[in-house]
Amino acid sequence: MMRGFEIGTRTGAGGWKEVHPGLALGAVAPIDPKTGKIPDETRSEWLAALSETSVSPDYKAWYEGRWKQGLGRALMGTVEATTRLLVGAGEASAVDVGLRVHHTWGVPCIPGSSLKGLLSHWLDVVYGPSAAHDGTSPWDPGHPEAERAPFRRALPTGMKPHGPGEIQRILFGSPEVEGDLEALHARGLVDPRSSATACRGRIVIHDALFVSGSSNDKPFLADVLTVHHANWYQGKGPANDHESPNPVGFLSVRPGVQLLLAVGLAPGEAPETEPWVDFAFTMLLEALADWGIGSKTAAGYGRLEKKVEPKRPGKVVDDYREQLTEWLINHLSDLKALVNTADGPAAFVAMLAEHHGPAIRSVTGEVRKQRLQVVSSFLSKEMQASQSKRKAIGKLLEEAFPLD
């Protein structure tokens, strides 16, 4: 993605401004082959150069097009880092402190799994019952903190295992916990004939991705962590005042960077359950502002606050439909003759894929659905294909261009 870069050609710090940050940190850092480390005299200059790295100019089209359109009806809102952000510090890195970036584009990224874990833990600690009642099932009608019980996380092992409370179960699902079966049967949440208590969550928390254009498209910042008592951290002796401080330079996400949060319904969930999406989004915003996310949150890192009010996108109107419709009508006679051959449906789909396959595959969600609906309408109205032909073509289109 970064033009003019070939692995192995950048050995000086000054030439790193267009390098993919993920590659720079994990694969092509200027390591001294004798020590396996970046020389101290090179590290600071190298990190400063990476701080000037600009996001690829092609990222905006992908972010505004394929990524956002692929989120469908998800509730989307923008948050802004009010402090430095360090997600993925434990990942492999040439400077001992890692940083999670998008695999393809090298932009800041918070995995949806991390956001999900934060929200579940925060709900449990802030809204759930006290730790003194960990051994009491949240489904127990005599729970001493009944109003808080629905926010309790699962305790699937231990002396008194139990599944999550109702709200945690709805949002994040539940593991198999035999002790909950009777209560779930009584509430009608599990089929009376079933002995399974596990279920999936009703919401999906997507990865939070860098908002194109924020922080002038320069999202990274050189940082430093100073270790004062290395021997004590390594278990080699008590902390003392005569050890030399050991500054460790690394890369973090600069304050002011904006990220797009997106929470949607799990596939197959009824639209009536969308209020749970709104609830989860509101709680997630509180958790990010209150606890933050990533490493060094105790030192103030990782705080994110709402920048743009969350909203659901309206129906996406696709301009490519006109071009596709025009092509189908201009080739009406040829396509009609093709469909009436022995292998007509397959030949029709093959011809469509040859001319318009890349355009249909380049989009997802509602936009892809609209483009396929143009073909379906053409078969029914202009071509007046038989029901059996339409059904056969429809099945082949689903296989060639799946909506999920």
Backbone hydrogen bonds, N-H to C=O, Kabsch-Sander energy under -0.5 kcal/mol:
donor,donor_aa,acceptor,acceptor_aa,energy
3,R,1,M,-0.8
5,F,2,M,-1.1
9,T,6,E,-2.1
11,T,9,T,-0.9
15,G,12,G,-0.9
16,W,13,A,-1.3
19,V,16,W,-1.4
23,L,20,H,-0.5
24,A,20,H,-2.5
25,L,21,P,-2.4
26,G,22,G,-2.0
27,A,23,L,-2.7
28,V,23,L,-2.6
31,I,29,A,-2.5
32,D,37,K,-2.7
35,T,32,D,-0.7
36,G,32,D,-3.1
37,K,32,D,-0.5
38,I,94,A,-0.5
42,T,39,P,-1.5
43,R,39,P,-2.2
44,S,40,D,-0.9
46,W,42,T,-2.7
47,L,43,R,-2.8
48,A,44,S,-2.2
49,A,45,E,-1.9
50,L,46,W,-2.0
51,S,47,L,-1.7
52,E,48,A,-0.6
52,E,49,A,-1.0
53,T,50,L,-1.6
54,S,17,K,-0.9
55,V,217,D,-2.2
59,Y,56,S,-1.7
62,W,58,D,-1.4
63,Y,59,Y,-3.1
64,E,60,K,-3.0
65,G,61,A,-1.7
67,W,62,W,-2.5
68,K,63,Y,-1.8
69,Q,65,G,-2.3
70,G,66,R,-1.6
71,L,67,W,-0.5
71,L,68,K,-0.9
72,G,69,Q,-1.3
74,A,71,L,-1.8
75,L,263,V,-3.1
76,M,74,A,-0.5
76,M,311,K,-2.4
77,G,261,L,-2.1
78,T,308,V,-0.9
79,V,259,L,-2.6
80,E,305,E,-3.0
81,A,257,V,-2.8
82,T,80,E,-0.6
82,T,303,R,-2.1
83,T,303,R,-1.0
85,L,253,V,-2.0
91,E,88,G,-1.7
94,A,25,L,-2.3
96,D,93,S,-1.1
98,G,89,A,-2.9
98,G,96,D,-0.5
100,R,87,V,-3.7
101,V,99,L,-0.5
102,H,107,V,-2.9
106,G,102,H,-2.2
109,C,100,R,-1.0
110,I,208,A,-2.3
114,S,111,P,-0.6
115,L,111,P,-1.8
116,K,112,G,-2.6
117,G,113,S,-2.3
118,L,114,S,-2.4
119,L,115,L,-2.5
120,S,116,K,-2.5
121,H,117,G,-2.3
122,W,118,L,-2.9
123,L,119,L,-2.6
124,D,120,S,-1.8
125,V,121,H,-2.4
126,V,122,W,-3.0
127,Y,122,W,-0.5
127,Y,123,L,-1.6
128,G,123,L,-1.1
128,G,124,D,-0.5
133,H,130,S,-2.0
134,D,131,A,-1.8
136,T,133,H,-1.7
137,S,135,G,-0.5
140,D,137,S,-2.0
143,H,140,D,-2.0
146,A,143,H,-0.8
148,R,145,E,-1.1
149,A,145,E,-1.6
151,F,148,R,-1.9
152,R,149,A,-2.0
155,L,162,H,-3.2
162,H,155,L,-2.3
165,G,152,R,-3.0
167,I,150,P,-0.7
168,Q,150,P,-1.7
169,R,165,G,-2.8
170,I,166,E,-2.3
171,L,167,I,-2.4
172,F,168,Q,-2.9
173,G,168,Q,-0.6
173,G,169,R,-1.5
174,S,199,C,-2.4
177,V,175,P,-0.6
180,D,177,V,-1.6
181,L,178,E,-1.6
184,L,180,D,-2.5
185,H,181,L,-2.5
186,A,182,E,-2.3
187,R,183,A,-1.5
188,G,185,H,-1.2
189,L,184,L,-2.3
190,V,184,L,-1.0
194,S,191,D,-2.5
199,C,174,S,-1.7
201,G,172,F,-0.6
202,R,170,I,-2.8
203,I,171,L,-1.1
204,V,264,G,-3.2
206,H,204,V,-0.7
206,H,262,A,-2.4
208,A,110,I,-2.7
209,L,207,D,-0.6
209,L,260,L,-1.0
210,F,108,P,-1.4
211,V,258,Q,-2.9
212,S,210,F,-0.6
214,S,211,V,-2.1
216,N,213,G,-1.0
217,D,214,S,-1.8
218,K,215,S,-2.0
221,L,252,S,-2.5
223,D,250,F,-3.0
225,L,248,V,-2.6
227,V,225,L,-0.6
227,V,246,N,-2.1
228,H,226,T,-0.6
233,Y,229,H,-2.1
234,Q,230,A,-1.8
235,G,232,W,-1.3
236,K,231,N,-3.3
237,G,231,N,-0.5
246,N,227,V,-2.9
248,V,225,L,-3.1
249,G,247,P,-0.5
250,F,223,D,-2.1
252,S,221,L,-2.5
253,V,85,L,-2.7
254,R,219,P,-2.3
256,G,81,A,-3.1
257,V,254,R,-1.4
259,L,79,V,-2.6
260,L,209,L,-2.9
261,L,77,G,-3.1
261,L,259,L,-0.7
263,V,75,L,-2.2
264,G,204,V,-2.6
266,A,202,R,-2.5
269,E,266,A,-2.2
273,T,270,A,-2.1
274,E,271,P,-2.0
276,W,273,T,-1.7
277,V,273,T,-0.5
277,V,274,E,-1.2
278,D,274,E,-1.6
279,F,275,P,-2.3
280,A,276,W,-2.5
281,F,277,V,-2.5
282,T,278,D,-2.3
283,M,279,F,-2.4
284,L,280,A,-2.4
285,L,281,F,-2.2
286,E,282,T,-1.6
287,A,283,M,-2.4
288,L,284,L,-2.5
289,A,285,L,-1.8
290,D,286,E,-2.5
291,W,287,A,-2.6
292,G,287,A,-1.5
293,I,302,G,-1.0
295,S,86,L,-3.3
299,A,296,K,-0.9
300,G,297,T,-1.7
301,Y,296,K,-2.1
302,G,84,R,-3.5
303,R,300,G,-0.6
304,L,288,L,-1.2
305,E,80,E,-2.3
307,K,78,T,-3.4
308,V,78,T,-1.8
311,K,76,M,-2.7
318,D,316,V,-0.5
319,D,317,V,-0.6
321,R,318,D,-1.1
322,E,319,D,-1.1
323,Q,319,D,-0.7
324,L,320,Y,-2.3
325,T,321,R,-2.9
326,E,322,E,-2.4
327,W,323,Q,-1.9
328,L,324,L,-2.2
329,I,325,T,-2.3
330,N,326,E,-2.3
331,H,327,W,-1.2
332,L,329,I,-1.5
335,L,331,H,-2.8
336,K,332,L,-2.6
337,A,333,S,-2.2
338,L,334,D,-1.9
339,V,335,L,-2.5
340,N,336,K,-1.3
341,T,338,L,-1.5
344,G,341,T,-1.6
347,A,343,D,-2.3
348,F,344,G,-2.7
349,V,345,P,-2.3
350,A,346,A,-2.2
351,M,347,A,-2.2
352,L,348,F,-2.4
353,A,349,V,-2.7
354,E,350,A,-1.9
355,H,351,M,-1.7
356,H,352,L,-3.1
357,G,353,A,-1.4
360,I,356,H,-2.1
361,R,357,G,-2.7
362,S,358,P,-1.4
363,V,360,I,-0.9
365,G,403,L,-0.5
366,E,69,Q,-0.5
367,V,364,T,-1.1
368,R,364,T,-0.9
369,K,365,G,-2.1
370,Q,366,E,-2.2
371,R,367,V,-1.9
372,L,368,R,-2.1
373,Q,369,K,-1.9
374,V,370,Q,-1.4
375,V,371,R,-1.1
376,S,372,L,-2.2
377,S,373,Q,-2.7
378,F,374,V,-2.0
379,L,375,V,-2.2
380,S,376,S,-1.6
381,K,377,S,-2.9
383,M,378,F,-2.8
385,A,379,L,-2.7
390,R,386,S,-2.7
391,K,387,Q,-2.5
392,A,388,S,-2.3
393,I,389,K,-2.6
394,G,390,R,-2.7
395,K,391,K,-2.0
396,L,392,A,-1.8
397,L,393,I,-2.6
398,E,394,G,-1.9
399,E,395,K,-1.6
400,A,396,L,-2.3
401,F,397,L,-3.1
